Amino acid sequence: MSDIWIADDDRGVRFVLAEALRDAGHAVREFSAGDAVRAALQDARPALLVTDVRMPGEDGLALLQDLTRRNIGPVIVMSAFTDVATTAAAYRAGAADYLAKPFDLDHAVATVERALAASREAVVVPELHRDGSGLLGESAAMREVFRLIGRVAASDLNVLITGETGTGKELVARALHEESARSGKPYVALNTAAIPSELLESELFGHEAGAFTGATRRHVGRFEQAEGGTLFLDEIGDMPVALQTRLLRVLSGGEFYRVGGREPLRGDVRIVAATHQDLDARVASGQFRADLKHRLDVVRIALPPLRERRGDVPMLARHFLAHAAAELHLPAKRFSRGAMKLIEQRDYPGNVRELENLCRRLAVIAPGSEILASDLGGLPGRESRGTEWTDALRAWAHEALSHGEPDIHARAREALDKTLLEVALVANDGHRQHAAAALGVGRNTLTRKLGASRTRRSP
């Protein structure tokens, strides 16, 4: 039985967590502030402390730093502020683990048990050196991403970031660099799919003057530019096989040559790679070297597509809208309830990047200070062109209902009939029988609807 202390100014959180830990066989003491924990440390020491970050008086991070310095712990930090900066700050201060509120009680108990076991085996958690990132998210999937960044950043292990296009892979790479001991050194990025294969080797390793036609002067490659820092290789799955072999030699031996050079160069560079490809499938098909994959895929961080973290969409949309207004020197705008509902419902095959671009367009083209559902009607946002008209219809219906307009079903049917009839007649040069056939209705039905449409337009 272990003596576990819980520090949180929220009595409800303390109660449910304490009961769960007692049910698991642990003795538990509860504290409402960091100052109370410090006073209790004069007479006793816990086997483990679980502390909130923000409390009256001394906050949890300051308490954590002091306990780490005095070798008291382990300490698990919990917080409702689930961003990279907060998570990394906790690990930097010496946290054994991190619980994002609200948390699952079974997961919390398992986290405590794991930290206790690690403490018995004297496992040291790596320390981080900086915080700050452009990553945002409160979903469970993104909390796991933040936790991985916090744990991995301080090491020199190679990291492979996977995820669909637009999920934010470069943001993760930058966060890994900024939270590492290399943060004061260069961060250099190269999209390996954007460089022609015949030039990629020179971009990576540099070349000497005269190495090939047009090489009039020495060129320093990305490996040399990133000396002491981080080299981010984006879209690594698309790298030509011949160059994969060259990269593997560098990663294996630490030496490389400029193109046309004779003197070996050594580089102190951490590699972070990213791909939207299934590397295992490319290895199986012979398009990617298995040994290079193993070198790169030491730690993997998988970014979820936006459709799997829809709960993050409102926060992301508000952030992107505010950022666009500030960047473009435009008046601040806000989303109406109807517009936000549509934003949440839209499909984002381009993931976070597509949502950001949508918010930038709205910041520019929406006429008022409040973005209405109708402002989204003419904007693309569906995977299929054939469903875009339903976005406009949905926006119109939201706006009409929000203003209490009556008989919108009848008005919508009237507008639908009129639009289809007019388009069909134009497409068939005014020939009613052909237009009726194209619409799948009888000629008499078309004539009747045309008459009704004209009657409604008459004064």
C-alpha positions as CSV (number, residue, x, y, z in Angstrom):
1,M,0.0,0.0,0.0
2,S,1.4,3.4,-1.1
3,D,0.8,6.7,0.6
4,I,-0.4,9.0,-2.2
5,W,-1.1,12.7,-1.8
6,I,-3.6,14.7,-4.0
7,A,-3.4,18.5,-4.3
8,D,-6.2,20.3,-6.0
9,D,-8.4,23.2,-5.1
10,D,-11.4,21.5,-6.7
11,R,-12.9,19.3,-4.0
12,G,-14.9,17.2,-6.4
13,V,-11.7,16.2,-8.3
14,R,-9.9,15.3,-5.1
15,F,-12.9,13.2,-3.9
16,V,-13.4,11.1,-7.0
17,L,-9.7,10.5,-7.6
18,A,-9.1,9.7,-3.9
19,E,-11.9,7.2,-3.8
20,A,-10.6,5.5,-7.0
21,L,-7.1,5.2,-5.5
22,R,-8.4,3.9,-2.2
23,D,-10.4,1.3,-4.1
24,A,-7.1,0.3,-5.7
25,G,-5.6,-0.3,-2.3
26,H,-3.7,3.0,-1.7
27,A,-3.7,5.3,1.3
28,V,-4.6,8.8,0.2
29,R,-4.2,12.3,1.7
30,E,-6.0,15.3,0.2
31,F,-4.8,18.9,0.1
32,S,-6.5,22.0,-1.3
33,A,-3.4,24.1,-1.9
34,G,0.3,23.8,-2.6
35,D,1.1,25.6,0.7
36,A,-0.6,22.8,2.6
37,V,1.5,20.2,0.9
38,R,4.6,22.0,1.8
39,A,3.6,22.2,5.4
40,A,2.8,18.5,5.5
41,L,6.3,17.7,4.0
42,Q,7.9,18.8,7.3
43,D,6.6,15.6,8.9
44,A,6.1,13.1,6.1
45,R,6.8,12.2,2.5
46,P,4.4,10.7,0.0
47,A,5.2,7.8,-2.2
48,L,3.7,9.9,-5.0
49,L,2.0,13.3,-5.4
50,V,-0.7,14.1,-7.9
51,T,-1.0,17.9,-8.1
52,D,-3.1,20.4,-10.1
53,V,-1.2,23.1,-11.9
54,R,-3.2,26.2,-10.9
55,M,-4.1,26.4,-7.2
56,P,-4.3,29.3,-4.7
57,G,-0.9,30.3,-3.3
58,E,1.9,28.2,-4.6
59,D,1.1,26.6,-8.0
60,G,1.6,23.0,-8.9
61,L,4.6,23.6,-11.2
62,A,6.5,25.5,-8.5
63,L,5.8,22.7,-6.0
64,L,6.9,20.1,-8.6
65,Q,10.2,21.9,-9.2
66,D,10.9,22.0,-5.5
67,L,10.0,18.3,-4.9
68,T,12.1,17.3,-7.9
69,R,15.1,19.2,-6.5
70,R,14.7,17.5,-3.1
71,N,14.2,14.1,-4.8
72,I,10.7,13.7,-3.4
73,G,8.3,12.0,-5.8
74,P,7.4,10.9,-8.3
75,V,4.9,13.7,-9.1
76,I,2.0,13.5,-11.6
77,V,0.7,16.8,-12.9
78,M,-2.9,17.3,-13.8
79,S,-4.4,20.3,-15.6
80,A,-7.3,21.4,-17.7
81,F,-4.9,23.5,-19.8
82,T,-3.9,20.9,-22.4
83,D,-1.5,22.6,-24.7
84,V,2.1,21.8,-25.6
85,A,3.5,24.6,-23.5
86,T,1.8,23.4,-20.3
87,T,2.6,19.8,-20.9
88,A,6.2,20.5,-21.8
89,A,6.6,22.8,-18.8
90,A,5.4,20.0,-16.5
91,Y,7.9,17.5,-17.9
92,R,10.6,20.1,-17.9
93,A,10.0,20.6,-14.2
94,G,10.4,16.9,-13.6
95,A,6.9,15.4,-13.8
96,A,6.6,11.6,-14.0
97,D,3.4,11.9,-16.1
98,Y,0.6,14.2,-17.0
99,L,-3.1,13.9,-16.7
100,A,-5.3,16.1,-18.8
101,K,-8.7,17.1,-17.2
102,P,-11.3,15.7,-17.5
103,F,-9.6,12.3,-17.2
104,D,-10.9,8.8,-17.1
105,L,-10.5,7.4,-13.5
106,D,-9.3,4.0,-14.7
107,H,-6.6,5.8,-16.8
108,A,-5.7,7.9,-13.8
109,V,-5.3,5.0,-11.5
110,A,-3.2,3.1,-14.2
111,T,-1.0,6.2,-14.6
112,V,-0.4,6.3,-10.8
113,E,0.5,2.6,-10.8
114,R,2.8,3.0,-13.7
115,A,4.6,6.0,-12.1
116,L,5.0,4.1,-8.8
117,A,6.5,1.1,-10.6
118,A,8.9,3.3,-12.5
119,S,9.9,5.0,-9.3
120,R,10.8,1.7,-7.8
121,E,13.0,0.9,-10.8
122,A,14.6,4.4,-10.6
123,V,13.5,5.4,-14.1
124,V,14.4,9.0,-14.8
125,V,12.0,11.0,-17.0
126,P,13.8,13.2,-19.6
127,E,13.9,16.9,-19.0
128,L,12.7,19.5,-21.4
129,H,14.2,22.9,-21.9
130,R,11.7,25.2,-23.6
131,D,8.0,25.5,-24.1
132,G,5.8,27.1,-26.8
133,S,4.0,25.8,-29.9
134,G,1.4,26.6,-32.4
135,L,-0.4,23.3,-31.9
136,L,-3.9,23.5,-30.5
137,G,-6.4,20.8,-29.4
138,E,-8.3,19.5,-26.4
139,S,-9.4,16.1,-27.8
140,A,-8.0,12.9,-26.3
141,A,-6.0,12.2,-29.5
142,M,-4.3,15.6,-29.3
143,R,-3.6,15.3,-25.6
144,E,-1.7,12.1,-26.5
145,V,0.3,14.0,-29.1
146,F,1.2,16.7,-26.6
147,R,2.2,14.0,-24.1
148,L,4.5,12.3,-26.6
149,I,6.1,15.6,-27.6
150,G,6.7,16.4,-23.9
151,R,8.4,13.0,-23.3
152,V,10.4,12.8,-26.5
153,A,11.5,16.3,-27.1
154,A,14.5,16.3,-24.8
155,S,16.0,13.2,-26.3
156,D,18.1,13.0,-29.5
157,L,16.0,10.1,-30.8
158,N,14.9,10.3,-34.4
159,V,11.1,10.8,-34.7
160,L,8.7,9.9,-37.5
161,I,5.6,12.0,-37.7
162,T,2.7,10.4,-39.7
163,G,-0.6,11.8,-40.7
164,E,-2.7,13.0,-43.6
165,T,-1.9,16.1,-45.5
166,G,-2.8,19.2,-43.6
167,T,-2.8,17.7,-40.1
168,G,0.1,19.8,-38.8
169,K,3.1,17.6,-39.1
170,E,5.5,20.5,-39.4
171,L,4.0,22.1,-36.3
172,V,4.9,19.0,-34.3
173,A,8.4,19.0,-35.8
174,R,8.9,22.6,-34.7
175,A,7.5,21.8,-31.2
176,L,10.0,19.0,-30.9
177,H,12.8,21.4,-31.7
178,E,11.6,24.2,-29.6
179,E,11.1,22.0,-26.5
180,S,14.5,20.4,-26.9
181,A,18.1,21.3,-25.8
182,R,18.7,22.1,-29.4
183,S,16.3,25.0,-29.4
184,G,19.0,27.6,-29.6
185,K,20.4,26.0,-32.7
186,P,19.0,26.0,-36.3
187,Y,15.8,24.4,-37.3
188,V,16.0,23.5,-41.0
189,A,13.1,22.0,-43.0
190,L,13.2,20.4,-46.4
191,N,10.2,19.0,-48.3
192,T,11.8,16.1,-50.1
193,A,8.9,15.8,-52.5
194,A,9.1,19.4,-53.7
195,I,12.7,19.2,-54.9
196,P,13.5,17.5,-58.3
197,S,15.3,14.2,-57.7
198,E,18.4,15.3,-59.5
199,L,18.8,18.3,-57.2
200,L,17.8,16.7,-53.9
201,E,21.2,15.2,-53.1
202,S,22.8,18.7,-53.5
203,E,20.1,20.2,-51.3
204,L,20.7,17.7,-48.6
205,F,24.5,17.4,-48.6
206,G,25.6,20.5,-50.6
207,H,28.1,20.6,-53.5
208,E,31.5,21.9,-54.5
209,A,32.1,24.4,-57.2
210,G,32.3,22.6,-60.5
211,A,30.7,19.4,-59.3
212,F,28.2,19.6,-62.2
213,T,27.1,21.9,-64.9
214,G,25.9,25.2,-63.4
215,A,27.7,24.6,-60.0
216,T,29.7,27.8,-60.1
217,R,30.2,28.1,-56.3
218,R,30.2,25.9,-53.2
219,H,26.7,25.2,-51.9
220,V,26.1,24.4,-48.2
221,G,23.5,21.7,-47.8
222,R,20.7,21.3,-45.3
223,F,22.7,18.9,-43.1
224,E,25.4,21.5,-42.6
225,Q,22.9,24.3,-42.2
226,A,21.2,22.4,-39.4
227,E,24.5,21.7,-37.5
228,G,23.7,21.3,-33.8
229,G,20.0,21.6,-34.4
230,T,17.1,19.8,-36.0
231,L,16.7,18.7,-39.7
232,F,13.0,18.2,-40.6
233,L,12.6,16.0,-43.7
234,D,9.0,16.4,-44.8
235,E,7.3,13.8,-47.2
236,I,10.2,11.4,-46.6
237,G,8.1,8.6,-48.1
238,D,8.5,10.1,-51.5
239,M,12.3,10.2,-51.5
240,P,13.9,8.4,-54.4
241,V,15.3,5.0,-53.5
242,A,18.9,5.9,-54.6
243,L,19.0,8.9,-52.3
244,Q,17.5,6.8,-49.5
245,T,20.7,4.7,-49.6
246,R,22.8,7.9,-49.3
247,L,20.8,9.1,-46.4
248,L,21.0,5.7,-44.7
249,R,24.8,5.9,-44.8
250,V,24.8,9.3,-43.2
251,L,22.5,8.2,-40.4
252,S,24.5,5.0,-39.9
253,G,28.0,6.5,-39.9
254,G,27.5,10.1,-39.2
255,E,29.6,11.2,-42.2
256,F,28.7,12.7,-45.5
257,Y,30.3,14.3,-48.6
258,R,29.2,17.3,-50.5
259,V,28.5,16.4,-54.2
260,G,31.9,16.5,-55.9
261,G,33.7,16.7,-52.5
262,R,36.5,14.5,-51.2
263,E,36.7,15.5,-47.6
264,P,34.2,13.7,-45.3
265,L,32.1,16.0,-43.1
266,R,30.5,15.1,-39.8
267,G,27.3,16.6,-38.6
268,D,25.5,16.8,-35.2
269,V,21.9,16.8,-36.4
270,R,18.7,15.4,-35.0
271,I,16.4,14.0,-37.7
272,V,12.7,14.5,-37.6
273,A,10.9,13.0,-40.6
274,A,7.2,13.1,-41.7
275,T,5.1,11.4,-44.3
276,H,1.5,11.0,-45.3
277,Q,2.4,7.7,-46.9
278,D,2.0,4.2,-45.4
279,L,5.7,3.5,-45.0
280,D,5.1,-0.2,-44.2
281,A,3.2,-0.6,-47.5
282,R,6.0,1.2,-49.4
283,V,8.6,-1.0,-47.8
284,A,6.6,-4.1,-48.8
285,S,6.4,-2.8,-52.4
286,G,10.1,-2.0,-52.6
287,Q,9.6,1.7,-52.8
288,F,11.2,2.4,-49.4
289,R,14.2,0.8,-47.7
290,A,13.3,-1.2,-44.6
291,D,16.6,-0.3,-42.9
292,L,16.1,3.4,-43.4
293,K,12.5,3.2,-42.0
294,H,13.9,1.5,-38.9
295,R,16.5,4.3,-38.5
296,L,13.8,7.0,-38.8
297,D,11.0,5.3,-37.0
298,V,12.5,5.2,-33.6
299,V,9.6,7.1,-32.0
300,R,6.4,7.6,-34.0
301,I,3.9,10.4,-33.5
302,A,0.7,9.8,-35.4
303,L,-1.4,12.9,-36.0
304,P,-5.2,12.3,-36.2
305,P,-7.2,13.7,-39.1
306,L,-9.6,16.5,-38.3
307,R,-12.6,14.2,-38.8
308,E,-11.4,12.2,-35.8
309,R,-11.1,15.3,-33.5
310,R,-14.3,17.3,-34.5
311,G,-14.5,18.5,-30.9
312,D,-11.5,20.7,-31.6
313,V,-13.0,22.4,-34.6
314,P,-14.7,25.4,-32.8
315,M,-11.6,26.3,-30.8
316,L,-9.4,26.0,-34.0
317,A,-11.9,28.0,-36.1
318,R,-12.0,30.9,-33.5
319,H,-8.2,30.9,-33.3
320,F,-7.7,30.9,-37.1
321,L,-10.3,33.7,-37.5
322,A,-8.7,35.9,-34.9
323,H,-5.2,35.2,-36.2
324,A,-6.2,36.0,-39.8
325,A,-7.8,39.3,-38.7
326,A,-4.7,40.3,-36.9
327,E,-2.3,39.2,-39.7
328,L,-4.3,40.9,-42.5
329,H,-5.0,44.0,-40.4
330,L,-8.8,43.5,-40.5
331,P,-11.5,44.2,-37.9
332,A,-12.1,41.3,-35.5
333,K,-15.0,39.1,-36.4
334,R,-16.9,36.4,-34.6
335,F,-19.0,33.3,-35.7
336,S,-22.8,33.3,-35.2
337,R,-24.2,30.1,-33.6
338,G,-25.6,29.0,-37.0
339,A,-22.3,29.6,-38.8
340,M,-20.3,27.7,-36.1
341,K,-22.7,24.8,-36.4
342,L,-22.0,24.6,-40.1
343,I,-18.3,25.0,-39.5
344,E,-18.5,21.9,-37.3
345,Q,-20.5,19.9,-39.8
346,R,-18.4,20.6,-42.9
347,D,-16.0,17.9,-44.3
348,Y,-12.3,18.7,-44.2
349,P,-10.4,16.4,-46.5
350,G,-7.6,18.9,-46.3
351,N,-7.7,18.7,-42.5
352,V,-6.6,21.6,-40.2
353,R,-5.0,23.4,-43.2
354,E,-8.3,23.5,-45.0
355,L,-10.1,24.8,-41.9
356,E,-7.5,27.5,-41.6
357,N,-7.9,28.6,-45.2
358,L,-11.6,28.7,-44.8
359,C,-11.3,31.0,-41.8
360,R,-8.9,33.3,-43.7
361,R,-11.4,33.6,-46.6
362,L,-14.2,34.4,-44.2
363,A,-12.1,37.0,-42.4
364,V,-11.8,38.8,-45.8
365,I,-15.2,38.2,-47.5
366,A,-17.8,38.2,-44.7
367,P,-19.3,41.7,-44.8
368,G,-20.3,42.1,-41.1
369,S,-18.6,41.8,-37.8
370,E,-20.5,38.6,-37.2
371,I,-20.1,35.7,-39.7
372,L,-23.5,34.3,-40.5
373,A,-24.4,30.9,-41.8
374,S,-25.3,32.4,-45.1
375,D,-21.7,33.6,-45.5
376,L,-20.6,30.0,-45.8
377,G,-23.1,29.1,-48.6
378,G,-20.8,30.1,-51.5
379,L,-17.6,28.6,-50.1
380,P,-16.3,25.2,-51.0
381,G,-16.1,22.8,-48.2
382,R,-17.3,19.4,-49.2
383,E,-15.4,16.5,-50.7
384,S,-17.8,16.1,-53.6
385,R,-18.8,19.0,-55.8
386,G,-22.3,17.4,-56.1
387,T,-23.0,18.2,-52.4
388,E,-21.9,21.8,-52.3
389,W,-25.5,23.1,-53.1
390,T,-26.7,21.4,-49.9
391,D,-24.2,23.6,-47.9
392,A,-25.9,26.7,-49.4
393,L,-29.4,25.3,-48.6
394,R,-28.3,24.4,-45.1
395,A,-26.9,27.9,-44.5
396,W,-30.1,29.5,-45.8
397,A,-32.3,27.3,-43.7
398,H,-30.2,28.0,-40.5
399,E,-30.4,31.7,-41.2
400,A,-34.2,31.7,-42.0
401,L,-35.1,29.7,-38.9
402,S,-32.8,31.8,-36.6
403,H,-34.8,34.9,-37.7
404,G,-38.2,33.2,-37.3
405,E,-39.2,33.3,-40.9
406,P,-42.4,31.3,-41.7
407,D,-43.1,28.7,-44.4
408,I,-39.5,28.0,-45.3
409,H,-40.3,24.5,-46.6
410,A,-42.7,25.9,-49.2
411,R,-40.4,28.6,-50.2
412,A,-37.5,26.2,-50.6
413,R,-39.5,23.9,-52.8
414,E,-40.6,26.8,-54.9
415,A,-37.1,28.0,-55.3
416,L,-35.9,24.5,-56.1
417,D,-38.5,23.9,-58.8
418,K,-37.9,27.3,-60.4
419,T,-34.1,26.8,-60.5
420,L,-34.3,23.3,-61.9
421,L,-36.8,24.2,-64.5
422,E,-34.9,27.3,-65.7
423,V,-31.6,25.4,-65.9
424,A,-33.1,22.4,-67.7
425,L,-34.8,24.7,-70.3
426,V,-31.6,26.6,-70.9
427,A,-29.6,23.4,-71.3
428,N,-32.2,22.1,-73.8
429,D,-32.6,25.3,-75.8
430,G,-36.1,25.9,-74.5
431,H,-37.4,22.5,-75.7
432,R,-39.9,21.6,-73.0
433,Q,-40.1,17.9,-73.8
434,H,-36.3,17.4,-73.7
435,A,-36.1,19.5,-70.5
436,A,-38.8,17.4,-68.8
437,A,-37.0,14.2,-69.8
438,A,-33.7,15.5,-68.4
439,L,-35.5,16.3,-65.1
440,G,-37.3,12.9,-65.0
441,V,-40.8,14.5,-65.0
442,G,-43.6,14.5,-67.5
443,R,-44.0,17.3,-70.0
444,N,-47.4,18.2,-68.5
445,T,-45.9,18.4,-65.0
446,L,-43.2,20.7,-66.3
447,T,-45.8,22.9,-68.0
448,R,-47.9,23.0,-64.9
449,K,-44.9,24.0,-62.7
450,L,-43.9,26.6,-65.2
451,G,-47.4,28.1,-65.1
452,A,-47.4,28.1,-61.3
453,S,-44.0,29.8,-61.2
454,R,-45.2,32.5,-63.6
455,T,-48.4,33.0,-61.6
456,R,-46.4,33.5,-58.3
457,R,-44.2,36.1,-60.0
458,S,-47.2,38.0,-61.5
459,P,-48.3,41.2,-59.6
